[in-house]
Amino acid sequence: MKDDGCCRFDDAHNMRELVKMMPSESELFDLSDLFKLFGDSSRLKILFVLKEGKELCVRHISECLGMSMSAVSHQLKPLRDAKLIKSRREGKEIYYSLDDEHVDELITIASIHISELEG
């Protein structure tokens, strides 16, 4: 193999296997959209409060975070559309919670990563 100054990767078969393991363009697009949702601190605050509070209505989320109810409602829609949170109606109230344990795990893993960077 010619040394062209690049890193060495001698096994062409392994390289083909790595390429096969890559997610499809569609999956990468969806992952990118998901991570964009985590790029807004207001949405992250909502996710954290739901992670700890389990199930809350807009008013309680608003009070916990010091945000207006309309600002909270505005941020809940993209989270619900992405299936990061779910809602349940009880009379006139709508209660929000994390959609499943995977969302909790995403938040936890990201928090651990950040604390390791700071530590």
Biopython code that builds the backbone (N, CA, C, O; Angstrom):
import numpy as np
from Bio.PDB.StructureBuilder import StructureBuilder

atoms = [
    (1, "MET", "N", (0.842, -1.188, 0.000)),
    (1, "MET", "CA", (0.000, 0.000, 0.000)),
    (1, "MET", "C", (0.883, 1.247, 0.000)),
    (1, "MET", "O", (1.835, 1.335, 0.776)),
    (2, "LYS", "N", (0.578, 2.187, -0.846)),
    (2, "LYS", "CA", (1.347, 3.420, -0.983)),
    (2, "LYS", "C", (1.108, 4.317, 0.234)),
    (2, "LYS", "O", (-0.027, 4.488, 0.680)),
    (3, "ASP", "N", (2.192, 4.883, 0.760)),
    (3, "ASP", "CA", (2.073, 5.800, 1.894)),
    (3, "ASP", "C", (1.875, 7.206, 1.342)),
    (3, "ASP", "O", (2.823, 7.829, 0.864)),
    (4, "ASP", "N", (0.653, 7.700, 1.407)),
    (4, "ASP", "CA", (0.361, 9.035, 0.880)),
    (4, "ASP", "C", (0.225, 10.071, 1.991)),
    (4, "ASP", "O", (-0.311, 11.158, 1.774)),
    (5, "GLY", "N", (0.714, 9.728, 3.185)),
    (5, "GLY", "CA", (0.653, 10.660, 4.304)),
    (5, "GLY", "C", (-0.659, 10.618, 5.055)),
    (5, "GLY", "O", (-0.816, 11.287, 6.077)),
    (6, "CYS", "N", (-1.594, 9.845, 4.561)),
    (6, "CYS", "CA", (-2.900, 9.716, 5.213)),
    (6, "CYS", "C", (-2.829, 8.612, 6.264)),
    (6, "CYS", "O", (-1.902, 7.803, 6.261)),
    (7, "CYS", "N", (-3.776, 8.586, 7.130)),
    (7, "CYS", "CA", (-3.831, 7.507, 8.112)),
    (7, "CYS", "C", (-3.943, 6.173, 7.386)),
    (7, "CYS", "O", (-4.420, 6.123, 6.252)),
    (8, "ARG", "N", (-3.514, 5.111, 8.017)),
    (8, "ARG", "CA", (-3.510, 3.800, 7.370)),
    (8, "ARG", "C", (-4.785, 3.044, 7.696)),
    (8, "ARG", "O", (-5.230, 3.003, 8.843)),
    (9, "PHE", "N", (-5.347, 2.464, 6.690)),
    (9, "PHE", "CA", (-6.493, 1.577, 6.853)),
    (9, "PHE", "C", (-6.343, 0.525, 5.774)),
    (9, "PHE", "O", (-6.814, 0.696, 4.649)),
    (10, "ASP", "N", (-5.679, -0.568, 6.130)),
    (10, "ASP", "CA", (-5.241, -1.553, 5.145)),
    (10, "ASP", "C", (-6.332, -2.476, 4.637)),
    (10, "ASP", "O", (-6.218, -3.003, 3.530)),
    (11, "ASP", "N", (-7.362, -2.681, 5.395)),
    (11, "ASP", "CA", (-8.332, -3.711, 5.054)),
    (11, "ASP", "C", (-9.534, -3.111, 4.320)),
    (11, "ASP", "O", (-10.417, -2.517, 4.939)),
    (12, "ALA", "N", (-9.557, -3.273, 3.000)),
    (12, "ALA", "CA", (-10.651, -2.721, 2.192)),
    (12, "ALA", "C", (-11.993, -3.329, 2.585)),
    (12, "ALA", "O", (-13.020, -2.653, 2.533)),
    (13, "HIS", "N", (-11.991, -4.604, 2.978)),
    (13, "HIS", "CA", (-13.231, -5.260, 3.401)),
    (13, "HIS", "C", (-13.809, -4.553, 4.628)),
    (13, "HIS", "O", (-15.009, -4.279, 4.679)),
    (14, "ASN", "N", (-12.968, -4.260, 5.609)),
    (14, "ASN", "CA", (-13.442, -3.562, 6.810)),
    (14, "ASN", "C", (-13.976, -2.178, 6.471)),
    (14, "ASN", "O", (-14.947, -1.715, 7.069)),
    (15, "MET", "N", (-13.339, -1.525, 5.514)),
    (15, "MET", "CA", (-13.814, -0.197, 5.124)),
    (15, "MET", "C", (-15.206, -0.302, 4.501)),
    (15, "MET", "O", (-16.072, 0.526, 4.786)),
    (16, "ARG", "N", (-15.428, -1.301, 3.661)),
    (16, "ARG", "CA", (-16.758, -1.493, 3.062)),
    (16, "ARG", "C", (-17.797, -1.781, 4.146)),
    (16, "ARG", "O", (-18.930, -1.305, 4.066)),
    (17, "GLU", "N", (-17.413, -2.559, 5.154)),
    (17, "GLU", "CA", (-18.328, -2.866, 6.260)),
    (17, "GLU", "C", (-18.686, -1.596, 7.034)),
    (17, "GLU", "O", (-19.838, -1.411, 7.428)),
    (18, "LEU", "N", (-17.707, -0.732, 7.248)),
    (18, "LEU", "CA", (-17.985, 0.535, 7.939)),
    (18, "LEU", "C", (-18.986, 1.370, 7.156)),
    (18, "LEU", "O", (-19.907, 1.954, 7.728)),
    (19, "VAL", "N", (-18.799, 1.421, 5.854)),
    (19, "VAL", "CA", (-19.706, 2.200, 5.008)),
    (19, "VAL", "C", (-21.113, 1.610, 5.055)),
    (19, "VAL", "O", (-22.090, 2.357, 5.088)),
    (20, "LYS", "N", (-21.230, 0.287, 5.058)),
    (20, "LYS", "CA", (-22.545, -0.367, 5.128)),
    (20, "LYS", "C", (-23.269, -0.052, 6.435)),
    (20, "LYS", "O", (-24.499, 0.004, 6.469)),
    (21, "MET", "N", (-22.515, 0.151, 7.495)),
    (21, "MET", "CA", (-23.117, 0.388, 8.811)),
    (21, "MET", "C", (-23.644, 1.811, 8.967)),
    (21, "MET", "O", (-24.372, 2.098, 9.916)),
    (22, "MET", "N", (-23.288, 2.697, 8.054)),
    (22, "MET", "CA", (-23.766, 4.076, 8.124)),
    (22, "MET", "C", (-25.281, 4.105, 7.969)),
    (22, "MET", "O", (-25.839, 3.365, 7.158)),
    (23, "PRO", "N", (-25.946, 4.953, 8.739)),
    (23, "PRO", "CA", (-27.397, 5.108, 8.550)),
    (23, "PRO", "C", (-27.688, 5.665, 7.155)),
    (23, "PRO", "O", (-26.830, 6.284, 6.525)),
    (24, "SER", "N", (-28.900, 5.435, 6.695)),
    (24, "SER", "CA", (-29.310, 5.979, 5.393)),
    (24, "SER", "C", (-29.389, 7.503, 5.480)),
    (24, "SER", "O", (-29.419, 8.076, 6.569)),
    (25, "GLU", "N", (-29.423, 8.139, 4.322)),
    (25, "GLU", "CA", (-29.555, 9.600, 4.288)),
    (25, "GLU", "C", (-30.820, 10.048, 5.012)),
    (25, "GLU", "O", (-30.818, 11.061, 5.713)),
    (26, "SER", "N", (-31.889, 9.296, 4.840)),
    (26, "SER", "CA", (-33.154, 9.617, 5.496)),
    (26, "SER", "C", (-33.013, 9.546, 7.020)),
    (26, "SER", "O", (-33.490, 10.426, 7.737)),
    (27, "GLU", "N", (-32.355, 8.494, 7.502)),
    (27, "GLU", "CA", (-32.145, 8.357, 8.949)),
    (27, "GLU", "C", (-31.257, 9.475, 9.483)),
    (27, "GLU", "O", (-31.512, 10.011, 10.561)),
    (28, "LEU", "N", (-30.210, 9.831, 8.728)),
    (28, "LEU", "CA", (-29.327, 10.922, 9.149)),
    (28, "LEU", "C", (-30.087, 12.242, 9.205)),
    (28, "LEU", "O", (-29.876, 13.045, 10.114)),
    (29, "PHE", "N", (-30.965, 12.466, 8.240)),
    (29, "PHE", "CA", (-31.788, 13.672, 8.222)),
    (29, "PHE", "C", (-32.678, 13.718, 9.466)),
    (29, "PHE", "O", (-32.785, 14.754, 10.121)),
    (30, "ASP", "N", (-33.319, 12.584, 9.787)),
    (30, "ASP", "CA", (-34.187, 12.515, 10.968)),
    (30, "ASP", "C", (-33.392, 12.732, 12.256)),
    (30, "ASP", "O", (-33.859, 13.421, 13.163)),
    (31, "LEU", "N", (-32.197, 12.150, 12.341)),
    (31, "LEU", "CA", (-31.347, 12.354, 13.519)),
    (31, "LEU", "C", (-30.955, 13.818, 13.655)),
    (31, "LEU", "O", (-30.952, 14.373, 14.754)),
    (32, "SER", "N", (-30.627, 14.430, 12.539)),
    (32, "SER", "CA", (-30.265, 15.843, 12.547)),
    (32, "SER", "C", (-31.427, 16.695, 13.057)),
    (32, "SER", "O", (-31.230, 17.594, 13.874)),
    (33, "ASP", "N", (-32.627, 16.414, 12.579)),
    (33, "ASP", "CA", (-33.811, 17.140, 13.052)),
    (33, "ASP", "C", (-34.029, 16.942, 14.546)),
    (33, "ASP", "O", (-34.371, 17.887, 15.257)),
    (34, "LEU", "N", (-33.831, 15.720, 15.021)),
    (34, "LEU", "CA", (-33.991, 15.441, 16.448)),
    (34, "LEU", "C", (-33.005, 16.263, 17.273)),
    (34, "LEU", "O", (-33.388, 16.892, 18.259)),
    (35, "PHE", "N", (-31.740, 16.259, 16.869)),
    (35, "PHE", "CA", (-30.739, 16.997, 17.635)),
    (35, "PHE", "C", (-30.958, 18.500, 17.567)),
    (35, "PHE", "O", (-30.584, 19.216, 18.497)),
    (36, "LYS", "N", (-31.551, 18.993, 16.493)),
    (36, "LYS", "CA", (-31.880, 20.422, 16.416)),
    (36, "LYS", "C", (-32.866, 20.810, 17.517)),
    (36, "LYS", "O", (-32.791, 21.913, 18.057)),
    (37, "LEU", "N", (-33.786, 19.909, 17.848)),
    (37, "LEU", "CA", (-34.754, 20.198, 18.910)),
    (37, "LEU", "C", (-34.057, 20.402, 20.251)),
    (37, "LEU", "O", (-34.518, 21.182, 21.083)),
    (38, "PHE", "N", (-32.951, 19.702, 20.456)),
    (38, "PHE", "CA", (-32.193, 19.846, 21.700)),
    (38, "PHE", "C", (-31.332, 21.106, 21.690)),
    (38, "PHE", "O", (-30.687, 21.422, 22.690)),
    (39, "GLY", "N", (-31.317, 21.826, 20.572)),
    (39, "GLY", "CA", (-30.510, 23.027, 20.450)),
    (39, "GLY", "C", (-31.173, 24.280, 20.996)),
    (39, "GLY", "O", (-30.591, 25.362, 20.914)),
    (40, "ASP", "N", (-32.345, 24.167, 21.537)),
    (40, "ASP", "CA", (-33.071, 25.314, 22.088)),
    (40, "ASP", "C", (-33.165, 25.156, 23.599)),
    (40, "ASP", "O", (-33.706, 24.166, 24.090)),
    (41, "SER", "N", (-32.636, 26.133, 24.338)),
    (41, "SER", "CA", (-32.592, 26.001, 25.802)),
    (41, "SER", "C", (-33.986, 25.964, 26.430)),
    (41, "SER", "O", (-34.171, 25.320, 27.463)),
    (42, "SER", "N", (-34.960, 26.633, 25.838)),
    (42, "SER", "CA", (-36.323, 26.584, 26.391)),
    (42, "SER", "C", (-36.893, 25.173, 26.288)),
    (42, "SER", "O", (-37.519, 24.678, 27.225)),
    (43, "ARG", "N", (-36.672, 24.533, 25.147)),
    (43, "ARG", "CA", (-37.158, 23.159, 24.994)),
    (43, "ARG", "C", (-36.419, 22.214, 25.937)),
    (43, "ARG", "O", (-37.022, 21.302, 26.503)),
    (44, "LEU", "N", (-35.116, 22.429, 26.106)),
    (44, "LEU", "CA", (-34.361, 21.596, 27.047)),
    (44, "LEU", "C", (-34.886, 21.755, 28.468)),
    (44, "LEU", "O", (-35.006, 20.774, 29.202)),
    (45, "LYS", "N", (-35.196, 22.980, 28.852)),
    (45, "LYS", "CA", (-35.753, 23.210, 30.195)),
    (45, "LYS", "C", (-37.065, 22.447, 30.370)),
    (45, "LYS", "O", (-37.305, 21.832, 31.409)),
    (46, "ILE", "N", (-37.896, 22.496, 29.353)),
    (46, "ILE", "CA", (-39.177, 21.775, 29.418)),
    (46, "ILE", "C", (-38.932, 20.282, 29.559)),
    (46, "ILE", "O", (-39.570, 19.621, 30.378)),
    (47, "LEU", "N", (-38.012, 19.746, 28.764)),
    (47, "LEU", "CA", (-37.706, 18.313, 28.854)),
    (47, "LEU", "C", (-37.181, 17.946, 30.238)),
    (47, "LEU", "O", (-37.567, 16.919, 30.796)),
    (48, "PHE", "N", (-36.300, 18.781, 30.797)),
    (48, "PHE", "CA", (-35.760, 18.500, 32.130)),
    (48, "PHE", "C", (-36.846, 18.539, 33.198)),
    (48, "PHE", "O", (-36.870, 17.690, 34.089)),
    (49, "VAL", "N", (-37.750, 19.523, 33.116)),
    (49, "VAL", "CA", (-38.799, 19.616, 34.133)),
    (49, "VAL", "C", (-39.769, 18.443, 34.001)),
    (49, "VAL", "O", (-40.285, 17.953, 35.005)),
    (50, "LEU", "N", (-40.020, 17.990, 32.780)),
    (50, "LEU", "CA", (-40.887, 16.817, 32.600)),
    (50, "LEU", "C", (-40.173, 15.541, 33.038)),
    (50, "LEU", "O", (-40.807, 14.605, 33.526)),
    (51, "LYS", "N", (-38.868, 15.507, 32.864)),
    (51, "LYS", "CA", (-38.084, 14.347, 33.314)),
    (51, "LYS", "C", (-38.217, 14.195, 34.826)),
    (51, "LYS", "O", (-38.367, 13.084, 35.334)),
    (52, "GLU", "N", (-38.162, 15.305, 35.534)),
    (52, "GLU", "CA", (-38.231, 15.269, 36.998)),
    (52, "GLU", "C", (-39.667, 15.296, 37.508)),
    (52, "GLU", "O", (-39.990, 14.643, 38.500)),
    (53, "GLY", "N", (-40.539, 16.059, 36.821)),
    (53, "GLY", "CA", (-41.909, 16.219, 37.286)),
    (53, "GLY", "C", (-42.852, 15.143, 36.807)),
    (53, "GLY", "O", (-43.981, 15.039, 37.285)),
    (54, "LYS", "N", (-42.398, 14.349, 35.871)),
    (54, "LYS", "CA", (-43.145, 13.225, 35.301)),
    (54, "LYS", "C", (-44.325, 13.658, 34.437)),
    (54, "LYS", "O", (-44.351, 13.335, 33.250)),
    (55, "GLU", "N", (-45.298, 14.374, 34.985)),
    (55, "GLU", "CA", (-46.470, 14.773, 34.199)),
    (55, "GLU", "C", (-46.959, 16.122, 34.719)),
    (55, "GLU", "O", (-47.324, 16.259, 35.887)),
    (56, "LEU", "N", (-46.959, 17.110, 33.831)),
    (56, "LEU", "CA", (-47.334, 18.465, 34.242)),
    (56, "LEU", "C", (-48.201, 19.122, 33.172)),
    (56, "LEU", "O", (-48.104, 18.797, 31.989)),
    (57, "CYS", "N", (-49.054, 20.056, 33.611)),
    (57, "CYS", "CA", (-49.835, 20.857, 32.671)),
    (57, "CYS", "C", (-49.019, 22.099, 32.297)),
    (57, "CYS", "O", (-47.996, 22.389, 32.919)),
    (58, "VAL", "N", (-49.477, 22.820, 31.287)),
    (58, "VAL", "CA", (-48.758, 24.000, 30.801)),
    (58, "VAL", "C", (-48.548, 25.010, 31.922)),
    (58, "VAL", "O", (-47.470, 25.593, 32.037)),
    (59, "ARG", "N", (-49.566, 25.219, 32.746)),
    (59, "ARG", "CA", (-49.452, 26.207, 33.828)),
    (59, "ARG", "C", (-48.326, 25.844, 34.784)),
    (59, "ARG", "O", (-47.551, 26.710, 35.187)),
    (60, "HIS", "N", (-48.231, 24.570, 35.151)),
    (60, "HIS", "CA", (-47.181, 24.153, 36.082)),
    (60, "HIS", "C", (-45.795, 24.220, 35.442)),
    (60, "HIS", "O", (-44.826, 24.603, 36.097)),
    (61, "ILE", "N", (-45.701, 23.853, 34.173)),
    (61, "ILE", "CA", (-44.416, 23.978, 33.465)),
    (61, "ILE", "C", (-44.013, 25.443, 33.432)),
    (61, "ILE", "O", (-42.861, 25.789, 33.694)),
    (62, "SER", "N", (-44.980, 26.304, 33.108)),
    (62, "SER", "CA", (-44.752, 27.740, 33.043)),
    (62, "SER", "C", (-44.249, 28.288, 34.377)),
    (62, "SER", "O", (-43.292, 29.060, 34.415)),
    (63, "GLU", "N", (-44.894, 27.886, 35.464)),
    (63, "GLU", "CA", (-44.497, 28.350, 36.796)),
    (63, "GLU", "C", (-43.108, 27.840, 37.176)),
    (63, "GLU", "O", (-42.303, 28.584, 37.735)),
    (64, "CYS", "N", (-42.833, 26.590, 36.879)),
    (64, "CYS", "CA", (-41.521, 26.002, 37.204)),
    (64, "CYS", "C", (-40.388, 26.727, 36.492)),
    (64, "CYS", "O", (-39.318, 26.934, 37.064)),
    (65, "LEU", "N", (-40.624, 27.111, 35.248)),
    (65, "LEU", "CA", (-39.557, 27.658, 34.417)),
    (65, "LEU", "C", (-39.557, 29.178, 34.334)),
    (65, "LEU", "O", (-38.640, 29.764, 33.760)),
    (66, "GLY", "N", (-40.571, 29.822, 34.898)),
    (66, "GLY", "CA", (-40.644, 31.276, 34.811)),
    (66, "GLY", "C", (-40.868, 31.755, 33.381)),
    (66, "GLY", "O", (-40.386, 32.818, 32.989)),
    (67, "MET", "N", (-41.594, 30.969, 32.618)),
    (67, "MET", "CA", (-41.917, 31.318, 31.231)),
    (67, "MET", "C", (-43.417, 31.577, 31.139)),
    (67, "MET", "O", (-44.191, 31.101, 31.970)),
    (68, "SER", "N", (-43.814, 32.329, 30.130)),
    (68, "SER", "CA", (-45.248, 32.538, 29.933)),
    (68, "SER", "C", (-45.876, 31.240, 29.435)),
    (68, "SER", "O", (-45.205, 30.394, 28.845)),
    (69, "MET", "N", (-47.167, 31.104, 29.685)),
    (69, "MET", "CA", (-47.871, 29.909, 29.221)),
    (69, "MET", "C", (-47.847, 29.812, 27.695)),
    (69, "MET", "O", (-47.752, 28.716, 27.143)),
    (70, "SER", "N", (-47.934, 30.956, 27.016)),
    (70, "SER", "CA", (-47.906, 30.915, 25.551)),
    (70, "SER", "C", (-46.528, 30.492, 25.040)),
    (70, "SER", "O", (-46.435, 29.780, 24.041)),
    (71, "ALA", "N", (-45.457, 30.921, 25.714)),
    (71, "ALA", "CA", (-44.105, 30.511, 25.309)),
    (71, "ALA", "C", (-43.921, 29.010, 25.507)),
    (71, "ALA", "O", (-43.325, 28.335, 24.668)),
    (72, "VAL", "N", (-44.435, 28.492, 26.623)),
    (72, "VAL", "CA", (-44.349, 27.049, 26.885)),
    (72, "VAL", "C", (-45.139, 26.288, 25.829)),
    (72, "VAL", "O", (-44.639, 25.322, 25.255)),
    (73, "SER", "N", (-46.370, 26.718, 25.571)),
    (73, "SER", "CA", (-47.208, 26.049, 24.571)),
    (73, "SER", "C", (-46.537, 26.041, 23.204)),
    (73, "SER", "O", (-46.591, 25.046, 22.481)),
    (74, "HIS", "N", (-45.909, 27.153, 22.861)),
    (74, "HIS", "CA", (-45.219, 27.268, 21.575)),
    (74, "HIS", "C", (-44.090, 26.232, 21.465)),
    (74, "HIS", "O", (-43.864, 25.674, 20.392)),
    (75, "GLN", "N", (-43.389, 25.980, 22.566)),
    (75, "GLN", "CA", (-42.276, 25.026, 22.553)),
    (75, "GLN", "C", (-42.746, 23.577, 22.669)),
    (75, "GLN", "O", (-42.032, 22.664, 22.254)),
    (76, "LEU", "N", (-43.921, 23.357, 23.219)),
    (76, "LEU", "CA", (-44.422, 21.989, 23.368)),
    (76, "LEU", "C", (-44.757, 21.348, 22.021)),
    (76, "LEU", "O", (-44.587, 20.141, 21.848)),
    (77, "LYS", "N", (-45.227, 22.144, 21.077)),
    (77, "LYS", "CA", (-45.654, 21.578, 19.791)),
    (77, "LYS", "C", (-44.533, 20.833, 19.066)),
    (77, "LYS", "O", (-44.732, 19.678, 18.688)),
    (78, "PRO", "N", (-43.356, 21.448, 18.855)),
    (78, "PRO", "CA", (-42.316, 20.682, 18.151)),
    (78, "PRO", "C", (-41.843, 19.458, 18.940)),
    (78, "PRO", "O", (-41.455, 18.451, 18.348)),
    (79, "LEU", "N", (-41.875, 19.543, 20.266)),
    (79, "LEU", "CA", (-41.493, 18.384, 21.084)),
    (79, "LEU", "C", (-42.504, 17.254, 20.923)),
    (79, "LEU", "O", (-42.136, 16.081, 20.862)),
    (80, "ARG", "N", (-43.771, 17.619, 20.854)),
    (80, "ARG", "CA", (-44.822, 16.615, 20.665)),
    (80, "ARG", "C", (-44.771, 16.043, 19.246)),
    (80, "ARG", "O", (-44.927, 14.838, 19.051)),
    (81, "ASP", "N", (-44.551, 16.915, 18.259)),
    (81, "ASP", "CA", (-44.461, 16.457, 16.864)),
    (81, "ASP", "C", (-43.327, 15.451, 16.673)),
    (81, "ASP", "O", (-43.436, 14.529, 15.865)),
    (82, "ALA", "N", (-42.239, 15.634, 17.421)),
    (82, "ALA", "CA", (-41.081, 14.736, 17.323)),
    (82, "ALA", "C", (-41.223, 13.517, 18.229)),
    (82, "ALA", "O", (-40.320, 12.684, 18.307)),
    (83, "LYS", "N", (-42.352, 13.419, 18.907)),
    (83, "LYS", "CA", (-42.629, 12.306, 19.825)),
    (83, "LYS", "C", (-41.622, 12.217, 20.975)),
    (83, "LYS", "O", (-41.302, 11.135, 21.467)),
    (84, "LEU", "N", (-41.129, 13.404, 21.388)),
    (84, "LEU", "CA", (-40.293, 13.463, 22.581)),
    (84, "LEU", "C", (-41.164, 13.563, 23.824)),
    (84, "LEU", "O", (-40.782, 13.116, 24.905)),
    (85, "ILE", "N", (-42.346, 14.160, 23.654)),
    (85, "ILE", "CA", (-43.309, 14.241, 24.750)),
    (85, "ILE", "C", (-44.658, 13.741, 24.250)),
    (85, "ILE", "O", (-44.908, 13.669, 23.047)),
    (86, "LYS", "N", (-45.515, 13.402, 25.196)),
    (86, "LYS", "CA", (-46.885, 12.997, 24.864)),
    (86, "LYS", "C", (-47.824, 13.801, 25.746)),
    (86, "LYS", "O", (-47.405, 14.398, 26.737)),
    (87, "SER", "N", (-49.091, 13.809, 25.377)),
    (87, "SER", "CA", (-50.076, 14.563, 26.148)),
    (87, "SER", "C", (-51.260, 13.674, 26.480)),
    (87, "SER", "O", (-51.557, 12.689, 25.804)),
    (88, "ARG", "N", (-51.924, 14.078, 27.564)),
    (88, "ARG", "CA", (-53.108, 13.359, 28.024)),
    (88, "ARG", "C", (-54.096, 14.401, 28.521)),
    (88, "ARG", "O", (-53.746, 15.267, 29.323)),
    (89, "ARG", "N", (-55.330, 14.315, 28.042)),
    (89, "ARG", "CA", (-56.364, 15.270, 28.464)),
    (89, "ARG", "C", (-57.129, 14.710, 29.656)),
    (89, "ARG", "O", (-57.510, 13.540, 29.691)),
    (90, "GLU", "N", (-57.338, 15.591, 30.628)),
    (90, "GLU", "CA", (-58.175, 15.265, 31.785)),
    (90, "GLU", "C", (-59.085, 16.469, 32.020)),
    (90, "GLU", "O", (-58.663, 17.477, 32.585)),
    (91, "GLY", "N", (-60.329, 16.351, 31.582)),
    (91, "GLY", "CA", (-61.241, 17.495, 31.647)),
    (91, "GLY", "C", (-60.740, 18.597, 30.733)),
    (91, "GLY", "O", (-60.530, 18.374, 29.541)),
    (92, "LYS", "N", (-60.547, 19.787, 31.290)),
    (92, "LYS", "CA", (-60.054, 20.917, 30.505)),
    (92, "LYS", "C", (-58.529, 20.974, 30.456)),
    (92, "LYS", "O", (-57.961, 21.694, 29.634)),
    (93, "GLU", "N", (-57.874, 20.229, 31.320)),
    (93, "GLU", "CA", (-56.407, 20.267, 31.401)),
    (93, "GLU", "C", (-55.767, 19.251, 30.465)),
    (93, "GLU", "O", (-56.295, 18.160, 30.250)),
    (94, "ILE", "N", (-54.622, 19.631, 29.915)),
    (94, "ILE", "CA", (-53.794, 18.706, 29.143)),
    (94, "ILE", "C", (-52.493, 18.536, 29.914)),
    (94, "ILE", "O", (-51.823, 19.512, 30.250)),
    (95, "TYR", "N", (-52.152, 17.301, 30.186)),
    (95, "TYR", "CA", (-50.935, 16.979, 30.925)),
    (95, "TYR", "C", (-49.882, 16.436, 29.963)),
    (95, "TYR", "O", (-50.179, 15.637, 29.075)),
    (96, "TYR", "N", (-48.652, 16.887, 30.162)),
    (96, "TYR", "CA", (-47.542, 16.493, 29.299)),
    (96, "TYR", "C", (-46.537, 15.672, 30.094)),
    (96, "TYR", "O", (-46.327, 15.896, 31.286)),
    (97, "SER", "N", (-45.924, 14.719, 29.406)),
    (97, "SER", "CA", (-44.874, 13.897, 30.007)),
    (97, "SER", "C", (-43.920, 13.469, 28.896)),
    (97, "SER", "O", (-44.238, 13.586, 27.713)),
    (98, "LEU", "N", (-42.746, 12.971, 29.289)),
    (98, "LEU", "CA", (-41.827, 12.429, 28.294)),
    (98, "LEU", "C", (-42.505, 11.256, 27.605)),
    (98, "LEU", "O", (-43.256, 10.514, 28.238)),
    (99, "ASP", "N", (-42.251, 11.087, 26.333)),
    (99, "ASP", "CA", (-42.935, 10.045, 25.567)),
    (99, "ASP", "C", (-42.551, 8.649, 26.022)),
    (99, "ASP", "O", (-43.412, 7.775, 26.119)),
    (100, "ASP", "N", (-41.270, 8.422, 26.302)),
    (100, "ASP", "CA", (-40.844, 7.102, 26.775)),
    (100, "ASP", "C", (-39.478, 7.200, 27.443)),
    (100, "ASP", "O", (-38.894, 8.280, 27.535)),
    (101, "GLU", "N", (-38.983, 6.068, 27.903)),
    (101, "GLU", "CA", (-37.716, 6.055, 28.647)),
    (101, "GLU", "C", (-36.529, 6.433, 27.770)),
    (101, "GLU", "O", (-35.495, 6.850, 28.292)),
    (102, "HIS", "N", (-36.649, 6.297, 26.448)),
    (102, "HIS", "CA", (-35.542, 6.666, 25.567)),
    (102, "HIS", "C", (-35.259, 8.162, 25.635)),
    (102, "HIS", "O", (-34.102, 8.578, 25.570)),
    (103, "VAL", "N", (-36.294, 8.962, 25.763)),
    (103, "VAL", "CA", (-36.117, 10.410, 25.861)),
    (103, "VAL", "C", (-35.391, 10.731, 27.159)),
    (103, "VAL", "O", (-34.470, 11.548, 27.171)),
    (104, "ASP", "N", (-35.796, 10.098, 28.244)),
    (104, "ASP", "CA", (-35.123, 10.259, 29.533)),
    (104, "ASP", "C", (-33.647, 9.878, 29.398)),
    (104, "ASP", "O", (-32.773, 10.583, 29.901)),
    (105, "GLU", "N", (-33.375, 8.764, 28.718)),
    (105, "GLU", "CA", (-31.999, 8.297, 28.537)),
    (105, "GLU", "C", (-31.177, 9.280, 27.709)),
    (105, "GLU", "O", (-30.012, 9.524, 28.024)),
    (106, "LEU", "N", (-31.761, 9.846, 26.656)),
    (106, "LEU", "CA", (-31.055, 10.843, 25.847)),
    (106, "LEU", "C", (-30.629, 12.032, 26.702)),
    (106, "LEU", "O", (-29.488, 12.487, 26.617)),
    (107, "ILE", "N", (-31.543, 12.529, 27.520)),
    (107, "ILE", "CA", (-31.255, 13.673, 28.382)),
    (107, "ILE", "C", (-30.175, 13.306, 29.395)),
    (107, "ILE", "O", (-29.239, 14.075, 29.615)),
    (108, "THR", "N", (-30.303, 12.147, 30.003)),
    (108, "THR", "CA", (-29.340, 11.700, 31.010)),
    (108, "THR", "C", (-27.953, 11.534, 30.408)),
    (108, "THR", "O", (-26.971, 12.009, 30.979)),
    (109, "ILE", "N", (-27.859, 10.867, 29.265)),
    (109, "ILE", "CA", (-26.560, 10.639, 28.627)),
    (109, "ILE", "C", (-25.912, 11.963, 28.227)),
    (109, "ILE", "O", (-24.711, 12.146, 28.422)),
    (110, "ALA", "N", (-26.691, 12.879, 27.673)),
    (110, "ALA", "CA", (-26.147, 14.187, 27.297)),
    (110, "ALA", "C", (-25.648, 14.934, 28.532)),
    (110, "ALA", "O", (-24.601, 15.580, 28.485)),
    (111, "SER", "N", (-26.386, 14.852, 29.630)),
    (111, "SER", "CA", (-25.977, 15.515, 30.873)),
    (111, "SER", "C", (-24.684, 14.919, 31.413)),
    (111, "SER", "O", (-23.804, 15.649, 31.870)),
    (112, "ILE", "N", (-24.565, 13.598, 31.363)),
    (112, "ILE", "CA", (-23.340, 12.928, 31.814)),
    (112, "ILE", "C", (-22.164, 13.375, 30.953)),
    (112, "ILE", "O", (-21.080, 13.650, 31.468)),
    (113, "HIS", "N", (-22.375, 13.446, 29.657)),
    (113, "HIS", "CA", (-21.307, 13.868, 28.751)),
    (113, "HIS", "C", (-20.830, 15.279, 29.105)),
    (113, "HIS", "O", (-19.627, 15.528, 29.181)),
    (114, "ILE", "N", (-21.766, 16.193, 29.319)),
    (114, "ILE", "CA", (-21.409, 17.572, 29.662)),
    (114, "ILE", "C", (-20.663, 17.626, 30.989)),
    (114, "ILE", "O", (-19.674, 18.348, 31.112)),
    (115, "SER", "N", (-21.126, 16.870, 31.985)),
    (115, "SER", "CA", (-20.452, 16.893, 33.292)),
    (115, "SER", "C", (-19.038, 16.330, 33.189)),
    (115, "SER", "O", (-18.152, 16.777, 33.916)),
    (116, "GLU", "N", (-18.805, 15.360, 32.303)),
    (116, "GLU", "CA", (-17.454, 14.832, 32.097)),
    (116, "GLU", "C", (-16.553, 15.875, 31.446)),
    (116, "GLU", "O", (-15.367, 15.954, 31.763)),
    (117, "LEU", "N", (-17.106, 16.670, 30.541)),
    (117, "LEU", "CA", (-16.321, 17.721, 29.900)),
    (117, "LEU", "C", (-15.910, 18.787, 30.905)),
    (117, "LEU", "O", (-14.809, 19.333, 30.828)),
    (118, "GLU", "N", (-16.802, 19.081, 31.849)),
    (118, "GLU", "CA", (-16.541, 20.113, 32.849)),
    (118, "GLU", "C", (-15.641, 19.618, 33.969)),
    (118, "GLU", "O", (-14.940, 20.404, 34.606)),
    (119, "GLY", "N", (-15.664, 18.299, 34.210)),
    (119, "GLY", "CA", (-14.964, 17.706, 35.345)),
    (119, "GLY", "C", (-13.512, 17.554, 35.116)),
    (119, "GLY", "O", (-12.797, 17.066, 35.991)),
]
sb = StructureBuilder()
sb.init_structure("model")
sb.init_model(0)
sb.init_chain("A")
sb.init_seg("    ")
for serial, (resi, resn, name, xyz) in enumerate(atoms, 1):
    if name == "N":
        sb.init_residue(resn, " ", resi, " ")
    sb.init_atom(name, np.array(xyz, "f"), 0.0, 1.0, " ", f" {name:<3s}", serial, name[0])
structure = sb.get_structure()
